[in-house]
Amino acid sequence: MLKNDETFWVPTKTSNAACKSWGGSEGDLAKLRENSATRWKAIRHKLSRVGVPAPSGKIIEFGSGMGLLDDLLDDSCSCLVMVDHCDAYIRERARPLSARCRHVLWSPEGLARLHAEPPSYDWFISLAVFWHVEDPTAAALIRELGKLLKPGGHVLIHGWNSATPEKVREMSTQHRLFDTYPTYVLNLDLLRETLEPDYQELCRETILLYRKPEMETIGRRKSLSAMIPDFLRRRA
Ligand SMILES: C[S@@+](CC[C@H](N)C(=O)[O-])C[C@H]1O[C@@H](n2cnc3c(N)ncnc32)[C@H](O)[C@@H]1O
């Protein structure tokens, strides 16, 4: 369980689930759907701009909330594993998840069961979660759930705060000193370096997109990187 789960992320009723999924929905399910559809359109647009096809195939999602991805993905052949630390959000859905979805509770045992599967997933997706995790947790989520990806698979993140002086200044108000709602900034350079050479960063505007290279490429990059002396690597 991520450290802030228990305190913040358990919804008690539909409006509360919608609110926790997206504060701007003001608890209105129709508004939440509309916001999510607009967000998904922007994500697809960005993917096509970087030449990557829309998510399909075997998908694992972290922080699936009310399972809105099931309503957004139009590829009927996809299958979706939705991971969240509780199923209270799913209970607040207007209709059940479709048969292509499997909801998995986030726990060390759940993760171990997923890891027992062969690395056969095409996508790891997380929407509106990375606002709420710091660098090591972001890297841990990508590294651990990324183990399920097959070579050539993609990691798609939407919703994070970039660690820029402007953003940090905006967030460093008195309110933060007394606020229990967790929000963090991500250092994208640090994250990229942490994930290399197992992931290649493809995009960091609108979406964070990484690709797991094919096996031979990883081996080649690892041996090349071992040949670069430390002092040169720091300067690069
Ligand atoms: C803001 S909601 C987004 C839900 C969904 N992805 C969407 O876009 O509608 C964050 C989701 O991540 C889950 N989650 C689990 N651990 C979390 C954590 N430490 N921080 C933020 N979200 C977490 C929550 O249960 C919740 O379902």
PDBQT file of the ligand as one rigid body, heavy atoms in Angstrom, charges set to zero:
ROOT
HETATM    1  C1  LIG A 301      -7.234  10.997  -8.460  1.00  0.00    +0.000 C 
HETATM    2  S1  LIG A 301      -7.755   9.321  -8.500  1.00  0.00    +0.000 S 
HETATM    3  C2  LIG A 301      -7.725   8.961 -10.238  1.00  0.00    +0.000 C 
HETATM    4  C3  LIG A 301      -8.581   7.761 -10.605  1.00  0.00    +0.000 C 
HETATM    5  C4  LIG A 301      -8.558   7.376 -12.092  1.00  0.00    +0.000 C 
HETATM    6  N1  LIG A 301      -7.226   7.062 -12.549  1.00  0.00    +0.000 N 
HETATM    7  C5  LIG A 301      -9.188   8.466 -12.939  1.00  0.00    +0.000 C 
HETATM    8  O1  LIG A 301      -8.459   9.153 -13.656  1.00  0.00    +0.000 OA
HETATM    9  O2  LIG A 301     -10.399   8.605 -12.851  1.00  0.00    +0.000 OA
HETATM   10  C6  LIG A 301      -6.342   8.475  -7.867  1.00  0.00    +0.000 C 
HETATM   11  C7  LIG A 301      -6.538   6.944  -7.807  1.00  0.00    +0.000 C 
HETATM   12  O3  LIG A 301      -5.309   6.313  -7.454  1.00  0.00    +0.000 OA
HETATM   13  C8  LIG A 301      -5.495   5.495  -6.322  1.00  0.00    +0.000 C 
HETATM   14  N2  LIG A 301      -4.328   5.576  -5.458  1.00  0.00    +0.000 N 
HETATM   15  C9  LIG A 301      -3.783   4.597  -4.748  1.00  0.00    +0.000 A 
HETATM   16  N3  LIG A 301      -2.762   4.989  -4.049  1.00  0.00    +0.000 NA
HETATM   17  C10 LIG A 301      -2.626   6.259  -4.293  1.00  0.00    +0.000 A 
HETATM   18  C11 LIG A 301      -1.732   7.225  -3.829  1.00  0.00    +0.000 A 
HETATM   19  N4  LIG A 301      -0.796   6.947  -2.960  1.00  0.00    +0.000 N 
HETATM   20  N5  LIG A 301      -1.874   8.446  -4.268  1.00  0.00    +0.000 NA
HETATM   21  C12 LIG A 301      -2.826   8.704  -5.149  1.00  0.00    +0.000 A 
HETATM   22  N6  LIG A 301      -3.714   7.834  -5.631  1.00  0.00    +0.000 NA
HETATM   23  C13 LIG A 301      -3.604   6.622  -5.187  1.00  0.00    +0.000 A 
HETATM   24  C14 LIG A 301      -6.737   6.011  -5.622  1.00  0.00    +0.000 C 
HETATM   25  O4  LIG A 301      -7.384   4.980  -4.940  1.00  0.00    +0.000 OA
HETATM   26  C15 LIG A 301      -7.554   6.530  -6.794  1.00  0.00    +0.000 C 
HETATM   27  O5  LIG A 301      -8.334   5.518  -7.360  1.00  0.00    +0.000 OA
ENDROOT
TORSDOF 0
